[in-house]
């Protein structure tokens, strides 16, 4: 039921995303045009060639890229939360996004045209950021504790962001491009969408395959071992897959925060805490969430446009405070 509802929500939000923009196109014509794009379906939507080009070349790749990026970030957040057994674990808070951002900036500013591709650089940065935050939290004690891990992630994020700012200053001619990327952008077109799809497919398949094992890990490592689950191996694989999802999303869209904490929490409140449900619903819910956020970014101050990262922060920051208050209430 929840899966069907999530898919219907995503379909509705995608149609709304295709409608949003300066050109006024009938909703029914958009629906017919989408149907015409499906295999083995031929429908005359009655759109002029210019309108068809607008939908296919500008709006459709933007909506699809927002859906892919949102789904990856939300699923990565759910994966990190399962690995660390911490509901506040998030690509943005754990240093994964900051690490990916730093290495992407290095690739753009210091190594333009090199063999080091942006997704590879972002993946290395994301993995390094998460491991650094976890190591710092472990050194501080109370491994896995919410406050320790979050504070370590904030410290690592601040440090990596400072280095990123320094690198930006070394390439002033690239500053505008990097700054726009930092605030989030899903308008990269078909090229960026095709770039991220292989990495997205690998990370999604791996994370979905480990949903049951994350449920087993939730009861504790000793119990998991008695059931034949190698906890260390599962954590490493899920951590790498979640970092790959984060890195590929960051590489094509920039730093978009709070998707990985907002969506999994809403999914748990509605559908329960089993990762066999949380992971696929987070994927679909994250896609719908970011498509809607991008629609707001394009329309709130039209004809100007807000960075999509600003919209997610407006939603995510109050939500994060509410989660902290709820955890405080439970603790007391």
KARA-V181698 format. One record per residue. RES is the residue in three letters. BURIAL is 1 if it has 16 or more other ideal C-beta (glycine too) atoms within 10 Angstrom, else 0. Layout:
RES_BURIAL + RES_BURIAL
This chain:
UNK_0 + UNK_0 + UNK_0 + UNK_0 + UNK_0 + UNK_1 + UNK_0 + UNK_0 + UNK_1 + UNK_1 + UNK_0 + UNK_0 + UNK_1 + UNK_1 + UNK_1 + UNK_1 + UNK_1 + UNK_1 + UNK_1 + UNK_1 + UNK_1 + UNK_0 + UNK_0 + UNK_0 + UNK_1 + UNK_0 + UNK_0 + UNK_0 + UNK_1 + UNK_1 + UNK_1 + UNK_1 + UNK_1 + UNK_1 + UNK_0 + UNK_0 + UNK_0 + UNK_0 + UNK_0 + UNK_0 + UNK_0 + UNK_0 + UNK_0 + UNK_0 + UNK_1 + UNK_0 + UNK_1 + UNK_0 + UNK_0 + UNK_0 + UNK_1 + UNK_0 + UNK_0 + UNK_1 + UNK_1 + UNK_0 + UNK_0 + UNK_0 + UNK_1 + UNK_1 + UNK_1 + UNK_1 + UNK_1 + UNK_1 + UNK_1 + UNK_1 + UNK_1 + UNK_1 + UNK_1 + UNK_1 + UNK_1 + UNK_1 + UNK_1 + UNK_1 + UNK_1 + UNK_1 + UNK_1 + UNK_1 + UNK_1 + UNK_1 + UNK_1 + UNK_1 + UNK_1 + UNK_1 + UNK_1 + UNK_1 + UNK_1 + UNK_1 + UNK_1 + UNK_1 + UNK_1 + UNK_1 + UNK_1 + UNK_1 + UNK_1 + UNK_1 + UNK_1 + UNK_1 + UNK_1 + UNK_1 + UNK_1 + UNK_1 + UNK_1 + UNK_1 + UNK_1 + UNK_1 + UNK_1 + UNK_1 + UNK_1 + UNK_0 + UNK_0 + UNK_0 + UNK_0 + UNK_0 + UNK_0 + UNK_0 + UNK_0 + UNK_1 + UNK_1 + UNK_0 + UNK_1 + UNK_1 + UNK_1 + UNK_1 + UNK_1 + UNK_1 + UNK_1 + UNK_1 + UNK_1 + UNK_1 + UNK_1 + UNK_1 + UNK_1 + UNK_1 + UNK_0 + UNK_1 + UNK_1 + UNK_0 + UNK_0 + UNK_0 + UNK_0 + UNK_0 + UNK_0 + UNK_0 + UNK_0 + UNK_1 + UNK_0 + UNK_1 + UNK_1 + UNK_1 + UNK_1 + UNK_1 + UNK_1 + UNK_0 + UNK_1 + UNK_1 + UNK_1 + UNK_0 + UNK_1 + UNK_1 + UNK_1 + UNK_0 + UNK_0 + UNK_1 + UNK_0 + UNK_0 + UNK_1 + UNK_1 + UNK_0 + UNK_0 + UNK_1 + UNK_0 + UNK_0 + UNK_1 + UNK_0 + UNK_0 + UNK_0 + UNK_1 + UNK_0 + UNK_0 + UNK_1 + UNK_1 + UNK_0 + UNK_1 + UNK_1 + UNK_1 + UNK_1 + UNK_1 + UNK_0 + UNK_0 + UNK_0 + UNK_1 + UNK_1 + UNK_0 + UNK_1 + UNK_1 + UNK_0 + UNK_0 + UNK_1 + UNK_1 + UNK_0 + UNK_0 + UNK_1 + UNK_1 + UNK_0 + UNK_1 + UNK_1 + UNK_0 + UNK_0 + UNK_1 + UNK_1 + UNK_0 + UNK_1 + UNK_1 + UNK_1 + UNK_1 + UNK_1 + UNK_0 + UNK_0 + UNK_0 + UNK_1 + UNK_0 + UNK_0 + UNK_1 + UNK_0 + UNK_0 + UNK_0 + UNK_0 + UNK_1 + UNK_0 + UNK_1 + UNK_0 + UNK_0 + UNK_1 + UNK_1 + UNK_0 + UNK_1 + UNK_1 + UNK_1 + UNK_1 + UNK_1 + UNK_1 + UNK_1 + UNK_1 + UNK_1 + UNK_1 + UNK_1 + UNK_1 + UNK_1 + UNK_1 + UNK_1 + UNK_1 + UNK_1 + UNK_1 + UNK_1 + UNK_1 + UNK_1 + UNK_1 + UNK_1 + UNK_1 + UNK_1 + UNK_1 + UNK_1 + UNK_1 + UNK_1 + UNK_1 + UNK_1 + UNK_1 + UNK_0 + UNK_0 + UNK_1 + UNK_0 + UNK_0 + UNK_0 + UNK_1 + UNK_0 + UNK_1 + UNK_1 + UNK_1 + UNK_1 + UNK_1 + UNK_1 + UNK_1 + UNK_1 + UNK_1 + UNK_1 + UNK_1 + UNK_1 + UNK_1 + UNK_1 + UNK_1 + UNK_1 + UNK_1 + UNK_1 + UNK_1 + UNK_1 + UNK_1 + UNK_1 + UNK_0 + UNK_0 + UNK_0 + UNK_0 + UNK_0 + UNK_0 + UNK_0 + UNK_1 + UNK_1 + UNK_1 + UNK_1 + UNK_1 + UNK_1 + UNK_1 + UNK_1 + UNK_0 + UNK_1 + UNK_1 + UNK_0 + UNK_0 + UNK_0 + UNK_1 + UNK_0 + UNK_0 + UNK_0 + UNK_0 + UNK_0 + UNK_0 + UNK_0 + UNK_0 + UNK_0 + UNK_0 + UNK_0 + UNK_0
